Amino acid sequence: MLMIAECSSQIRQWETTVLADNPAIQRTQYMPGVGHHMWNGLGDNDQRAAAVITAFLQDKPAPLSDYPTRADIPAFLHDHK
């Protein structure tokens, strides 16, 4: 699983390169509203991150849509410039 925070200062090309080049990634969870750190104690960010990780480890459906997928990479990069 690859988790991507929304933080605008992160370079999305790094994350999407990992996604594009690693066929072992089965799930991508984009975390809207989460900044530099997934675990930051702001709002419900900690609970959302924990829910995503727990679902993955328990092989349950993700609480968020699987986004971006490999096919979504061009649009994902364009939308976050």
N, C-alpha and C positions, 0 to 999 in steps of 0.2 A: 504494500500500500504506500502511496505517495500522498502526503498531506501538504497543501499549499495554502499559505496565509495570504490575506488580501493586501497586506502592506505594500504601498506603492513604491517604497524604496528598494524592495527586493527585485532582483533581476530575474524576470520570468523565463528568459532564455535558458538559464541554468536548470531550472526545474523541468521545463518542457524538454530539454535535451536528455535529461535523465529518463523521463517518461518515454520519449521516442526511441531511445537506444537500449532500453532494458525491457525485454519481453516478459520478464518475471513479474513486473508490476501488474497486478490484476485489478486494482481499484485505485482511483484517484479521488481525493476528497478536498475540494476547494472550500476554504473556510471564510466566507464573507464576514467582514466586520472584525476580523482578527488581525492584529498588527504584527510587529516584529517577533513576538513570542506567542506561541500557542497557549502557554500556561501563564497568563498575565493577571488573573484575578479580576479582570474587568467584565462587567455584565455577566453573561452566561458562557463566556469563552471557555473556561476550564471544564464546565459540564459538557459543552458541545464537543470539545476535543476528546474528553474521556469517553463519550458515547460513541464517537467514530472509532476510536481504538478498540474499545470493548467489543463492538459489533464485529470488527475485523477479526479479532482474536478468537471470538466465539463462532466464527463462520456464519454470522447472521447477516441479513440484509443491512446495507448501509443506511444510516439515518439521513444522509444527503445523497443527492444524485451522483453518479459516477461521472465527474466532470473536473477537468477536461479529459476527454479520451484522446487517443493519438490523432484521431480524425479532427478533433476540435482545436488542436494546437494553433494553427494559423489564426483562427478567429479569437482564441483566448489571448494570444500575443497582441493582436490588433486592438482588442477591446480595452487593454490595460496599458496603453502607451501614455 
